[in-house]
Amino acid sequence: MKKWLLIPVCALCALSLSAAEMKIAVIDMGRVFQEYTKTKVNEAKLKKQAEIFKDYSTRLSDQLKKLQAEFKDLRDASQNMAYTAAERENRRLNAADKYAQVTAKEKELRDYNREKQAELRSEYEKMRDGILKDIERVVSAKCVTEGYMLVIDKSGKTLNNIPTVVYHNPALDITTPVIKTLNTGFNGKEEKEKKAQ
């Protein structure tokens, strides 16, 4: 009976010994993502594009308000007893035409906003995916050259809003070197673009 108990204890000791030999690192992916120069550049581009979309949306909205005011004036005039019946009928027909323009402009504004929001969301996801691939390449290269078997993201929280990594030795944190590597490769591109302008 004692031999049977000894086998699981030995297996547990061997497992803990191999885990102790395994080289582990931690990284703050949130910080890496935010401090990567490419993230800042792409977010600025997206913000500029969003402002262009917003400006056009505002112009459409202003056009809609103007059409709504014109419709209201024509509708009110079509009910004004100071005009002859023929004039009121003419204004009623004009009000009906104007109302059709109002509904068409409302649809145009709604469709434009929906389309551009989807476009921005798609662009953001593409940008995010590209940046994550850059980060993964740098982390993978660091793991290969420095022998890390596992890298844990410490930026996340559990469902109970508790950090996923409760404690780690600061020597295990590869966040800063990864950011430096990413930005070193990117800053050269920025300098070339500045010189070209």
Secondary structure, DSSP 8 states (H G I E B T S, - for coil): -HHHHHHHHHHHHHHHHHHHHS-EEEE-HHHHHHH-HHHHHHHHHHHHHHHHHHHHHHHHHHHHHHHHHHHHHHHHHHT-TTS-HHHHHHHHHHHHHHHHHHHHHHHHHHHHHHHHHHHHHHHHHHHHHHHHHHHHHHHHHHHHHHT-SEEEE-S-B-TTS-BS-----GGGB-HHHHHHHHHHHHHHHHHHHHHH-
